[in-house]
Amino acid sequence: MTKHETFKKRVRERMARTGEKYGAARRALLARASSPTDGADPGWVSPPDVSDDAIRSNTGHGWDEWVALIDAGPGRAAGHTAIAAWVGEQHDVPGWWAQSVTVGYERITGLRVPGQRPDGTFSVSRSKLVDLDPDVLRKLLDDDADRTDLVPGLTLTPRSRPGVKRPRFGVSDDDGQHGVLLVSMDAAGPRLRLTATHEKLASAAEAEQWKAYWGEWLEALGES
């Protein structure tokens, strides 16, 4: 297989994994190749969030070693929970670091792509500093009619108890259900940091679409 054919194969594998079209998948791979993550192996599907030095100092092994160990142990078909348990029990790695090893392993081997959660769904988040009164904004979110005006084109159905600090809403429109929205409002000096976190999305492509949507929504809200 030529180098060109190998790259086309990697593009198609990414398309199958992320739902991207050929051009988008190709651009993503080329961008990663031109700006490699420090210490990333060119054979990795995606680089882990934790550096090789950090994972080695906290778990006793670097990323290449963990890939070899897990492949020879529970294997790639074992699933997230079983792999994390094996890392903790067989290598005496505490819970948080066992999860970090597992997520990194899934990223490296292509079992998980950036933004993907252990249950296979995707999550995105956008945040912006705005000059809004949090009490006024919260009243708009709590009222059905005002909430419809606040987020036009979408139906946000409350999924959390009244009065919680970070309310959750089911998201739907004419095309059906689209995961769950978490709204966070945090004081940032005289301003408000408003964060929209959209969870339980079905694919990376859908996650990117909603990431763009919430970015535009926050921009428009900040200008209102």
Secondary structure, 3 states (H helix, E strand, C coil): CCHHHHHHHHHHHHHHHHCCCHHHHHHHHHHHHHCCCCCCCCCCCCCCCCCHHHHHHHHCCCHHHHHHHHHHCCCCCCCHHHHHHHHHHHHCCCHHHHHHHHHHHHHHHCCCCCCECCCCCEEEEEEEEECCCHHHHHHHHHCHHHHHHHCCCCEEEECCCCCCCCCEEEEEECCEEEEEEEEEEEEECCEEEEEEEEEEECCHHHHHHHHHHHHHHHHHHHHC
